[in-house]
Amino acid sequence: MRLPLAALALLLAAPIAAQAATPRELMVQLGAAPSEEEVAQAVERARNEPLGSEANPVRVSGVEGEHAYMRRLRCADGDQPRIGQRANVGIGVFGSIVDVWSLDCGDAAPGRFSLALDMYHDNHDETRAPAGLTLEPR
């Protein structure tokens, strides 16, 4: 499902912190959210792509979920990657907006990399890490 331009503008204009609804609930209210079945089908198709890529973004719940997931990531040396800039890359494979973050493990593997996250998955708790990284338990 394509997000209507007006709905995208509203999503980007309204501060998330000021909204009572979760990001996905807001999309549903605007009539811009893909159905649960459409998301499930997209998740199944994305399974063959690297986790954290634009073809298979990490599914998280809200802005807090993005930050919580990144705080749990560990480089090959056990250190947390440095978090750089965020870029919004538009509508992703799950029918919602995707953020791509620049992360850096310095001299440790995987070095510098981009991580795609989709924050429109309420209550989803990703337990896997992208290739070359580990994920600290909660």
Secondary structure as a PSIPRED ss2 file (coil, helix, strand):
# PSIPRED VFORMAT (PSIPRED V4.0)

   1 M C   1.000  0.000  0.000
   2 R C   1.000  0.000  0.000
   3 L C   1.000  0.000  0.000
   4 P C   1.000  0.000  0.000
   5 L H   0.000  1.000  0.000
   6 A H   0.000  1.000  0.000
   7 A H   0.000  1.000  0.000
   8 L H   0.000  1.000  0.000
   9 A H   0.000  1.000  0.000
  10 L H   0.000  1.000  0.000
  11 L H   0.000  1.000  0.000
  12 L H   0.000  1.000  0.000
  13 A H   0.000  1.000  0.000
  14 A C   1.000  0.000  0.000
  15 P C   1.000  0.000  0.000
  16 I H   0.000  1.000  0.000
  17 A H   0.000  1.000  0.000
  18 A H   0.000  1.000  0.000
  19 Q C   1.000  0.000  0.000
  20 A C   1.000  0.000  0.000
  21 A C   1.000  0.000  0.000
  22 T C   1.000  0.000  0.000
  23 P H   0.000  1.000  0.000
  24 R H   0.000  1.000  0.000
  25 E H   0.000  1.000  0.000
  26 L H   0.000  1.000  0.000
  27 M H   0.000  1.000  0.000
  28 V H   0.000  1.000  0.000
  29 Q H   0.000  1.000  0.000
  30 L C   1.000  0.000  0.000
  31 G C   1.000  0.000  0.000
  32 A C   1.000  0.000  0.000
  33 A C   1.000  0.000  0.000
  34 P C   1.000  0.000  0.000
  35 S C   1.000  0.000  0.000
  36 E H   0.000  1.000  0.000
  37 E H   0.000  1.000  0.000
  38 E H   0.000  1.000  0.000
  39 V H   0.000  1.000  0.000
  40 A H   0.000  1.000  0.000
  41 Q H   0.000  1.000  0.000
  42 A H   0.000  1.000  0.000
  43 V H   0.000  1.000  0.000
  44 E H   0.000  1.000  0.000
  45 R H   0.000  1.000  0.000
  46 A H   0.000  1.000  0.000
  47 R C   1.000  0.000  0.000
  48 N C   1.000  0.000  0.000
  49 E C   1.000  0.000  0.000
  50 P C   1.000  0.000  0.000
  51 L C   1.000  0.000  0.000
  52 G C   1.000  0.000  0.000
  53 S E   0.000  0.000  1.000
  54 E C   1.000  0.000  0.000
  55 A C   1.000  0.000  0.000
  56 N E   0.000  0.000  1.000
  57 P C   1.000  0.000  0.000
  58 V E   0.000  0.000  1.000
  59 R E   0.000  0.000  1.000
  60 V C   1.000  0.000  0.000
  61 S E   0.000  0.000  1.000
  62 G H   0.000  1.000  0.000
  63 V H   0.000  1.000  0.000
  64 E H   0.000  1.000  0.000
  65 G H   0.000  1.000  0.000
  66 E H   0.000  1.000  0.000
  67 H H   0.000  1.000  0.000
  68 A H   0.000  1.000  0.000
  69 Y H   0.000  1.000  0.000
  70 M H   0.000  1.000  0.000
  71 R H   0.000  1.000  0.000
  72 R H   0.000  1.000  0.000
  73 L E   0.000  0.000  1.000
  74 R E   0.000  0.000  1.000
  75 C C   1.000  0.000  0.000
  76 A C   1.000  0.000  0.000
  77 D C   1.000  0.000  0.000
  78 G C   1.000  0.000  0.000
  79 D C   1.000  0.000  0.000
  80 Q C   1.000  0.000  0.000
  81 P C   1.000  0.000  0.000
  82 R E   0.000  0.000  1.000
  83 I E   0.000  0.000  1.000
  84 G E   0.000  0.000  1.000
  85 Q E   0.000  0.000  1.000
  86 R E   0.000  0.000  1.000
  87 A E   0.000  0.000  1.000
  88 N E   0.000  0.000  1.000
  89 V E   0.000  0.000  1.000
  90 G E   0.000  0.000  1.000
  91 I E   0.000  0.000  1.000
  92 G C   1.000  0.000  0.000
  93 V C   1.000  0.000  0.000
  94 F C   1.000  0.000  0.000
  95 G C   1.000  0.000  0.000
  96 S C   1.000  0.000  0.000
  97 I E   0.000  0.000  1.000
  98 V E   0.000  0.000  1.000
  99 D E   0.000  0.000  1.000
 100 V E   0.000  0.000  1.000
 101 W E   0.000  0.000  1.000
 102 S E   0.000  0.000  1.000
 103 L E   0.000  0.000  1.000
 104 D E   0.000  0.000  1.000
 105 C C   1.000  0.000  0.000
 106 G C   1.000  0.000  0.000
 107 D C   1.000  0.000  0.000
 108 A C   1.000  0.000  0.000
 109 A C   1.000  0.000  0.000
 110 P C   1.000  0.000  0.000
 111 G C   1.000  0.000  0.000
 112 R E   0.000  0.000  1.000
 113 F E   0.000  0.000  1.000
 114 S E   0.000  0.000  1.000
 115 L E   0.000  0.000  1.000
 116 A E   0.000  0.000  1.000
 117 L E   0.000  0.000  1.000
 118 D E   0.000  0.000  1.000
 119 M C   1.000  0.000  0.000
 120 Y E   0.000  0.000  1.000
 121 H C   1.000  0.000  0.000
 122 D C   1.000  0.000  0.000
 123 N C   1.000  0.000  0.000
 124 H C   1.000  0.000  0.000
 125 D C   1.000  0.000  0.000
 126 E C   1.000  0.000  0.000
 127 T C   1.000  0.000  0.000
 128 R C   1.000  0.000  0.000
 129 A C   1.000  0.000  0.000
 130 P C   1.000  0.000  0.000
 131 A C   1.000  0.000  0.000
 132 G C   1.000  0.000  0.000
 133 L C   1.000  0.000  0.000
 134 T E   0.000  0.000  1.000
 135 L E   0.000  0.000  1.000
 136 E C   1.000  0.000  0.000
 137 P C   1.000  0.000  0.000
 138 R C   1.000  0.000  0.000
